[in-house]
Amino acid sequence: MNAATRTGRRTLRDRTRTHRAAAKIRRHGAATLTTHCLAAGLPVREARSVAGSLRKNTAKAGVVGTPSVSYTHGRARQCTRYTAAEVARIAVIYRPRKPQYRTAAARLALAA
């Protein structure tokens, strides 16, 4: 596989991940913080990192979310789902340092 094919596949994979996350939020109305971060265009590893930081700011923002169950790889895990408006309230408080995280926080704040 040459470099152009590798780059093209990576671009397509990233766009697909972002589009699927955004479609899931549109369909159900609420999603986990990681899904919201994926819909904002972050890669998986960085989306988990930003979601953890956002999770710490939920109490400060006064956002509760909806308790739910997430099914992943045959396991049922407890999770909390948030609407786009709730994520926007959390993202306003979130103050990231990395430039990529700043753009993601701005997208999350504008998503509502």
GIJOBEL-V873401 format. One record per residue. RES is the residue in one letter. D_LAST is the distance of its C-alpha to the last C-alpha in Angstrom with 1 decimal. Layout:
res-><RES,RES>
d_last-><D_LAST,D_LAST>
This chain:
res-><M,N,A,A,T,R,T,G,R,R,T,L,R,D,R,T,R,T,H,R,A,A,A,K,I,R,R,H,G,A,A,T,L,T,T,H,C,L,A,A,G,L,P,V,R,E,A,R,S,V,A,G,S,L,R,K,N,T,A,K,A,G,V,V,G,T,P,S,V,S,Y,T,H,G,R,A,R,Q,C,T,R,Y,T,A,A,E,V,A,R,I,A,V,I,Y,R,P,R,K,P,Q,Y,R,T,A,A,A,R,L,A,L,A,A>
d_last-><40.8,40.5,37.9,36.3,35.8,34.4,31.9,30.9,30.5,28.4,26.1,25.9,25.3,22.4,20.8,21.5,20.0,16.7,16.7,17.8,15.1,12.4,14.6,15.0,11.4,11.4,14.8,14.5,11.1,11.6,13.2,14.9,13.8,16.1,14.6,11.1,13.3,15.3,12.6,11.9,15.6,17.6,21.0,21.7,23.7,21.3,18.3,20.4,21.3,17.8,16.8,20.0,19.1,15.7,17.6,20.0,17.5,16.1,19.1,18.7,15.1,16.5,14.3,16.6,14.9,17.1,20.3,21.2,23.6,23.0,25.9,26.8,30.2,31.9,30.7,28.6,26.6,24.8,21.1,18.0,14.9,11.4,8.4,5.0,4.7,8.1,7.9,6.0,8.9,11.3,10.7,11.5,14.8,15.5,18.2,19.4,22.6,22.7,21.4,19.8,17.9,16.8,15.3,13.5,12.1,11.0,9.3,7.6,6.7,5.5,3.8,0.0>
